[in-house]
Amino acid sequence: MDLRWVSDWRPTSKPLLLLLGNGRVVINGLRVRRPSPTVGAAWAAADRARLWAPESFGHVIINSLSPALLHVATGQSLIVAMGWSFVALAGAALLLAWWRGRRWRPARPLAVAALVAVLAMDAFAVLKVARPWRLALSIDPEQRMREAFPFAPELGLLISLARTSLPPTTRVAVLGRNGDWFGPQTICFHLAPRPCVYTRSGAERVGIGGVDRLRDEEVDAVVTYNAEDQLPPGFAPVARSSQANVVAVRR
């Protein structure tokens, strides 16, 4: 990093190191060096590593993948580059088709160029996703559940415990941490077909999309995930993955 080019950087400022991905990293020390005379080569190596790095799996991957950038510093996108490649390929194909047939028939060359560009981007996406994706077949659905959340292993374990502890007709309420939308909704999603709710609206608890609605007296079981509140009166734990993650049923 050349911090001289960072906006509003001052000699008294302190850098912040941000690591994205799954797993653990232990930093034993940091060293500061003078700028290298081969800064361009360092940028090129960083760009290659960033472009071909496996996709980092997390709960936000449902919304978007990491942007494919040819040059991080300039923000040059691989998709834009592939678009220009399509234009060049389509132009060459149109000229070739016209030269061979002496007639203007653009449909087939444009279709071929579009397919080549789209398939190239699809192959790149598969390569990014397939390497970190565990493709081993697991017959046990609860084992798959425990392995499906590498970024939140306790969540997968808690869902597996709830699925094995609660019958399919159990009406469930999920208590989560304030402001956590992902945990409670994910638990309810995986507990289907059990009626499952996680938010409060007046005297009711409401589930995903407002489909399931339960009053407190209708709840048969409670699942807590990093909840700040205690278990409601009248419920006893039957399974737990930690002190804050509990599956409890009505006594």
N, C-alpha and C positions, 0 to 999 in steps of 0.2 A: 504494500500500500504506500502510495506517495501522498502523504497527508497535506502537502503544500497545495494540492489542487482541490481539497475539500472545502466546501463553502463555509465561511465563518470560522475556519480553523485558527486557533491561537496556540502559541507555545505552551500555555498553561492548560490546554484542553487535554482530555484523556480519551483514548480510543475505546470503542465498545466492540467486542468480538461476538458476532452472532453466528451460531451454528444451527443449521437446518438438517433434520434427518432423524433417524431412529437409532437408539443405542446409547452408549455411555462414552464420554470423552474425559480423559484426565489430563489436565494441563499442569506440567511440572515447572514450567518457567517460560518467560518471554524474553526475547532479545531484540534489540533495536539496532539496525544497521543503516549505514549511509545508502542513499539511492544508488542502485546498480546501473552501470553504463549500458546494460542490455535490458532496459525497461521494456522495449518493444517485444523482445523474446519472452519476457515474463508474462506480459499481457496475453500474448498468443497462446502460451501454455495454459493460462488461467481460462481463456475462452474455450479452448478444446476440452478442458476438464469439465467446465460448466455445461457445455453443450451435450457431451456424451455421458454425463453422470446419470446413474439410474434414478428413476423417479422416486421421490420421498413420499412414502405412504402415510397418510394421516386423515383425520376426519374432514379436512377441508378439500380433499381430493375429489369429493363428490361434486364440488362446484367448478373446479378448474384444475388443469395440470400446470406444472411450472412452465413459464414462458420459454420457448426455444430461441435463444439469442446467439447469433453468430459473433457479435462483439458486445460484451457487457458494457463497456465504457460508453459506446455510442448508442446502445439500445437497438442495434440493427437486428431485425427479426429474421429467423429462418423462413417463416411463412411468407414474408414479403419477398425474400430472395427466391423462393419457390414460385411465387406469382410471376416475377420477372422471367424465371426460367420457362414457365408456361407460355408467356407471351413470345419469347424467342423460339421455343419449340413449335408453337402454333404457326408463327410466321414462316418458319422454314418448311413446315409440312404443307402449308397452303401454296407456297411457291413451287414446291416439288410436285404437288398434285396438279397445279395449273400447267406446269412445264410438260408433264407427262401426258395429260389429257387435253390440254389447250382449252379447257372449259372450266368455268368457275363453279366448283362444287365444294363449299367450305365445311359442310356438315361433318363428314368423316374425319378430316384432319383435325378439326377442333375437338371432336369427341376423343380421338386418340391422345391428343396433347393433354386434355383435361384428365383423362384416366391415368396417364403416366405421372402427372404432377400429384394427383390425389393419392395414388398408390405409393408414391415415394414418401409422402408425409405420413401415411398410415404405417408403412414399414418402420419409419423412424419412431413413431409413437409406440408401436409394439416392442421395439428394441428397448426403449426407455422403461417400459412397464414390465416386460417379461423377466428381466434380470433380477429385480428385487422381489418379484412375486413368487411365493412358494406354491409350486404346481403339484406337490405331492398330494395324492388322493387320500382323504381321511373318511372312513365309513361312518364313524361315530359323529353325529351332529353336535354333541356337546364338546367333543374334542375340537371340532372345527370352530366352534364358538370361542373356545379359550384361545385358539391360535389366531383369530381374526383381528385382534386388536393389539398389535405389537406396540403401538404408541400409548395404549392405556390398558395394560395387562389385567389390572384389577377389575376393570369394567367387563372384560370378556369372562373372567372367572365368576363374577357376581351374576351375570346373565345366565351362565351355565348352571350355577347353583339354584337360581330361581326357577329355571325351566325344569330341573329334575325334582325340586321340592314342592312345586305347586301344581295341582291337577289342572287340566285344560279349562275347567269351568270356573276357576278361581277368579274373583274380581280383585284387581290389584291397584294399589295407589303407590306411586313412586315419590319419595322425598329426596330432593337434590339440593345442591348448594345454590344459594341465591344468585341469579344471573346465569346459571348453567342451563342452556337450552339443549345441548347435545346429549348429555348423559341420560336424563329422564326420557327423552323421546326415543333414544336408541334402545333403552331397556324395554319400553312399551312396544316398540316395533318388533323386537325379537321374542316377546312373550305372547304374541298373537297365537291362537285365537282368544286368549284370555282377555276379557275387558280390562283395560288399563288406562289410568288417568294419572296426571302429574301436576296440574295447575289448579288453582282455586278461583272460582268465580261465584261470589256470594256464598251460598251453602253447598255448592256443587264443586266437584273436581272434574276437570275436562281433559280428554285425551287428545291424541293426534288428530288434527283437523276438526276437533269438536265432535267426533263420531261417538266416543264413549263418554258418558256423563254419569257420575256416581256421587251420591251423598255419603257423608262419613259413615253413617250407620249401615250402608250397603257394601262397604269395603271388607273383603275377607282376609286380605294379606297386605303387608306394607313392605316395600323394598327401599332401603335407604342407600344413597350413593353420595358419599362425602357431604352428607346433610349436616347443617348447623343445628337443626331441631332434633329433639329426642323422639323416640318412638311414642306414638299416641298411647294413651292408657288402654289396657285390655289386649295388647299384642305381645306375644312372646317369640323370641328368636328361635328359628329352626335351622338356620345356616348362616355363615358369615365368612367373608373373605378378608375382613379386617375389622377393627373396632368401629369404623364409621360406615362400613358397607355390610348391611344386614338384611336377611330375609326373615320376616316375622309373620306369624299368622294369629288370627284372633283366638283367644283362649276359649 
